[in-house]
């Protein structure tokens, strides 16, 4: 019985009944928290079943130990399942043969962990040395990584504790699990891809609403106003931000003029948003572009529209060049060659030429997933180690490029158009997970026409 019906039934009982209404039991509402927990449990169980044996054996690791301390979580805690730990706990995965990896949570408990159905052993009563000795692993992977921050969760004191607790011969068998962590996170089961796609659609919806007259009244609204509007939507929906405060910026003939500041949005501005949403242990990374029309305009100026269209063309060429089964570096070379063959001019980041051709910075197709900048294979120059990783089906990539095209209305200065949307690698190449950016958003300058979504 809902509260409205209940009020109707007891109205005749008078004032006292109404005063007692807040004390009466009310059925649970949507239980969104439980639904999200159940979905993450499904992802976790499937990943332990399908991905974990594959990546542990590929990396030659017999036992993988992830250590947690009260107040100091490892970055992989959301992947493995949160639980109460005091003072030290361990997630331990052991290859004991067969098609299943043994999963143990030692010193970590609570309903959310014990009830997730992913672990064979959940106990606070254990002797770590005896546990390891019984399994006699040849190589023990620890979360130590010199190239990947999310794979470097073990502190120096944590390492010393493990070495002292286990002693020899086990301490001599410690190895870095950096590549294992990358492979485990970057290879996806179907339920993960579905969850990430949902996060992507939320990102897209909010970004396109933000760059519209629903939020923006030119001559009144500031860039910072738009960013705070997005932060409020995240708060309402129980979501996180991939990169903290959203980047809402304006690009003009001299480059970026202002970003998430008190700069007031005006007619003739070319606006961009760069942001991501965190949902179900996934964080997206995407961009959108808008033109603020001057009074009397019904579309973007021809030069701005052409610059956007050329960026879309370059992105299509770039995405079609991506292939699984080769390294990220080999994919980078393929993309550069394809862009050149299509008449574009590949350039280093933010170094456009004065020539008439469209310059393209394409070396930014990076891993995405549990972080806005993921830890899997990346067709991006900022992490050379991950350029050596093989791109495989189920990897998530943020297809990111910047295209620079001359705008006659700007005296021939080049407009940098940023495009970024998230895709999944399949046997066929890279496929979008939600509708990618395909149109230049238009914002009306007439205040009387405002407050409607463009």
Residue pairs with C-beta under 8 A, 6 or more apart in sequence:
1 27
2 27
3 21
3 26
6 21
6 24
7 18
7 21
10 17
10 18
10 21
11 17
11 18
32 238
36 280
37 112
37 116
39 191
39 195
39 280
40 78
40 81
40 195
40 280
40 281
41 81
41 116
41 117
41 118
42 191
43 189
43 191
43 192
43 195
43 280
43 281
44 79
44 80
44 81
44 116
44 118
45 116
45 117
45 118
46 189
46 190
46 191
46 192
47 79
47 184
47 189
47 192
48 93
48 101
48 103
48 118
49 100
50 189
51 183
51 184
51 187
51 188
51 189
52 93
52 101
52 103
52 184
53 95
53 99
53 100
53 101
54 187
55 180
55 183
55 184
55 187
56 62
56 64
56 93
56 95
56 101
56 141
56 180
57 95
58 183
59 141
59 177
59 179
59 180
59 183
60 139
61 95
61 139
61 140
61 141
61 175
61 177
61 180
62 94
62 95
62 135
62 137
62 138
62 139
62 140
63 92
63 93
63 94
63 95
63 132
63 135
63 137
63 139
63 140
63 141
64 92
64 93
64 94
64 140
64 141
64 177
64 180
65 90
65 91
65 92
65 140
65 141
65 142
65 162
66 74
66 76
66 80
66 90
66 91
66 92
66 143
66 153
66 154
67 74
67 88
67 89
67 90
67 142
67 143
67 153
67 154
67 158
67 161
67 162
68 74
68 77
68 85
68 88
68 89
68 90
68 91
68 108
69 85
69 87
69 88
69 89
69 155
69 158
70 85
70 86
70 87
70 88
72 155
73 82
73 153
74 143
74 153
74 154
75 143
75 149
75 150
75 151
75 153
76 91
76 143
76 150
76 153
76 181
76 185
78 281
78 370
79 184
79 185
79 281
79 370
80 91
80 105
80 118
81 105
81 112
81 113
81 116
81 118
81 119
82 110
82 112
82 113
83 89
83 105
83 108
83 109
83 110
83 112
83 113
83 114
84 108
84 109
84 110
84 113
85 107
85 108
85 109
86 107
88 107
88 161
89 105
89 106
89 107
89 108
90 104
90 105
90 106
90 107
90 108
90 128
91 103
91 104
91 105
91 108
92 103
92 104
92 105
92 106
92 131
93 101
93 102
93 103
93 104
94 101
94 102
94 104
94 135
94 137
95 101
95 102
95 137
96 102
96 135
102 120
102 121
102 135
103 118
103 119
103 120
103 121
104 119
104 120
104 121
104 122
104 123
104 131
105 113
105 119
105 121
105 122
105 123
106 121
106 123
106 124
106 126
106 128
106 131
107 124
107 126
108 122
109 122
109 124
113 119
113 122
114 122
128 165
128 166
129 165
129 166
129 167
129 170
132 140
132 166
132 170
133 170
137 170
137 173
138 173
139 173
139 175
140 170
140 173
140 174
140 175
141 175
141 176
141 177
141 180
142 154
142 159
142 162
142 174
142 175
142 176
142 177
143 151
143 152
143 153
143 154
143 177
143 178
143 181
144 151
144 152
144 154
144 159
144 176
144 177
144 178
145 151
145 152
145 176
145 177
145 178
145 181
146 152
146 176
146 178
147 178
147 383
147 385
147 386
148 178
148 181
148 182
148 375
148 383
148 385
148 386
149 375
150 181
150 185
150 370
150 371
150 375
151 177
151 178
151 181
151 182
151 375
152 178
154 162
159 174
162 171
162 174
163 171
163 174
179 389
181 375
182 375
182 376
182 377
182 386
182 389
183 376
185 369
185 370
185 374
185 375
185 376
186 367
186 369
186 374
186 375
186 376
186 377
186 389
186 395
186 396
187 376
187 392
187 394
187 395
188 196
188 369
188 394
188 395
188 396
188 424
189 394
192 282
193 394
193 396
193 424
193 433
195 279
195 280
195 281
195 282
196 280
196 282
196 284
196 369
196 396
196 422
196 424
196 433
197 433
197 434
198 279
198 280
199 277
199 278
199 279
199 280
199 282
199 283
199 284
200 284
200 286
200 421
200 422
200 433
200 434
201 434
202 237
202 239
202 277
202 279
203 275
203 276
203 277
203 284
203 286
204 286
204 288
204 421
204 434
204 435
206 230
206 233
206 234
206 277
207 230
207 273
207 275
207 286
207 287
207 288
208 288
208 441
208 453
209 215
209 453
210 216
210 226
210 229
210 230
210 246
210 248
210 273
211 226
211 271
211 273
211 288
211 289
211 290
211 441
211 443
211 454
212 290
212 441
212 443
212 452
212 453
212 454
213 443
213 444
213 449
213 450
213 451
213 452
213 453
213 454
214 451
214 452
214 453
215 221
215 225
215 226
215 229
216 226
216 265
216 292
216 443
216 450
217 447
217 450
217 451
218 265
218 266
218 267
218 269
218 292
218 443
218 444
218 445
218 447
219 264
219 265
219 266
219 267
219 445
219 447
220 264
220 447
221 264
221 265
222 261
222 262
222 263
222 264
222 265
223 248
223 249
223 250
223 258
223 259
223 260
223 261
223 262
223 263
223 265
224 248
224 260
224 261
224 262
226 246
226 248
226 265
226 273
227 245
227 246
227 247
227 248
227 260
230 246
230 275
231 241
231 245
231 246
233 239
234 240
234 241
234 277
239 277
239 278
239 279
240 277
240 278
240 279
240 283
241 275
241 276
241 277
241 278
242 275
242 276
242 277
242 278
242 283
242 284
242 285
242 371
242 372
243 274
243 275
243 276
243 285
243 372
245 260
246 260
246 273
246 274
246 275
247 259
247 260
247 272
247 273
247 274
247 275
248 259
248 260
248 271
248 272
248 273
249 256
249 257
249 258
249 259
249 260
249 271
249 272
249 273
249 274
250 256
250 257
250 258
250 259
250 263
250 265
250 269
250 270
250 271
250 272
251 257
251 270
251 272
251 415
251 416
252 269
252 270
252 410
253 407
253 410
253 411
253 413
254 413
255 416
257 263
265 271
265 292
265 443
266 292
267 292
267 293
267 294
267 295
267 297
267 445
268 292
268 294
269 291
269 292
270 289
270 290
270 291
270 292
270 304
270 415
271 289
271 290
271 291
271 292
271 443
272 287
272 288
272 289
272 290
272 418
273 287
273 288
274 286
274 287
274 418
274 420
275 286
275 287
276 283
276 284
276 285
276 286
276 372
277 283
277 284
278 284
281 370
282 369
282 370
283 368
283 369
283 370
283 371
283 372
284 368
284 372
284 398
284 422
285 366
285 368
285 372
285 373
285 398
285 400
285 420
285 422
286 398
286 420
286 421
286 422
286 437
287 400
287 418
287 419
287 420
287 421
287 437
288 437
288 441
289 308
289 417
289 418
289 419
289 437
289 440
289 441
290 440
290 441
290 442
290 443
290 454
291 300
291 301
291 304
291 305
291 440
291 441
291 442
291 443
292 443
292 445
293 299
293 300
293 442
293 443
293 444
293 445
294 445
295 445
295 446
297 445
299 305
299 442
300 308
300 440
300 442
301 407
301 409
302 408
302 409
303 406
303 407
303 408
303 409
303 410
303 415
304 407
304 409
304 415
304 440
305 440
306 405
306 407
307 358
307 403
307 405
307 406
307 407
307 414
307 415
307 417
308 417
308 440
310 358
310 403
310 405
310 417
311 358
311 401
311 402
311 403
311 405
311 417
311 418
311 419
312 419
312 437
312 438
313 342
314 339
314 342
314 344
314 358
314 360
314 362
314 401
314 403
315 399
315 401
315 403
315 419
317 335
317 338
317 339
317 342
317 344
318 335
318 338
318 339
318 360
318 362
318 365
318 399
318 401
319 399
319 423
319 429
319 430
320 338
320 429
321 331
321 334
321 335
321 337
321 338
322 331
322 334
322 335
322 365
322 379
322 391
322 397
322 425
322 429
322 430
323 331
323 334
323 391
323 429
324 391
324 392
324 393
324 395
324 425
324 426
324 427
324 429
325 390
325 391
325 392
326 334
326 390
326 391
327 377
327 387
327 388
327 389
327 390
327 391
328 377
328 378
328 379
328 380
328 386
328 387
328 388
328 389
328 390
328 391
329 387
329 388
331 365
331 379
331 391
332 362
332 363
332 365
332 379
332 387
335 362
335 365
335 379
336 346
336 362
339 345
339 346
339 360
339 362
340 346
343 357
343 358
344 357
344 358
344 359
344 360
344 403
345 353
345 355
345 357
345 358
345 359
345 360
346 359
346 360
346 361
346 362
347 353
347 359
347 360
347 361
347 404
348 361
348 363
349 361
349 363
349 364
349 381
349 402
350 361
350 402
350 416
351 361
352 359
352 404
352 414
352 416
353 359
356 406
358 403
358 404
358 405
359 403
359 404
359 414
360 401
360 402
360 403
360 404
361 401
361 402
361 404
362 401
363 379
363 380
363 381
364 379
364 380
364 381
364 400
364 401
364 402
365 378
365 379
365 380
365 397
365 398
365 399
365 400
365 401
366 373
366 374
366 378
366 379
366 380
366 382
366 397
366 398
366 400
367 373
367 374
367 375
367 376
367 377
367 378
367 380
367 386
367 395
367 396
367 397
367 398
368 374
368 396
368 397
368 398
368 422
369 375
369 376
369 396
372 398
374 396
374 398
375 386
376 386
376 389
376 395
376 396
377 386
377 387
377 389
377 390
377 391
377 392
377 395
378 386
378 387
378 389
378 397
379 387
379 391
379 397
380 386
380 387
381 387
391 397
391 425
392 425
393 425
393 426
393 427
394 424
394 425
395 424
395 425
396 422
396 423
396 424
396 425
396 433
397 422
397 423
397 424
397 425
397 430
398 420
398 421
398 422
398 423
399 419
399 420
399 421
399 422
399 423
399 430
399 436
400 418
400 419
400 420
401 418
401 419
401 420
402 416
402 417
402 418
402 419
403 416
403 417
403 419
404 414
404 415
404 416
404 417
405 414
405 415
405 417
406 412
406 413
406 414
406 415
407 413
407 414
407 415
419 437
420 437
421 432
421 434
421 436
421 437
422 432
422 433
422 434
423 430
423 431
423 432
423 433
423 436
424 430
424 431
424 433
441 454
442 454
443 454
444 450
444 454
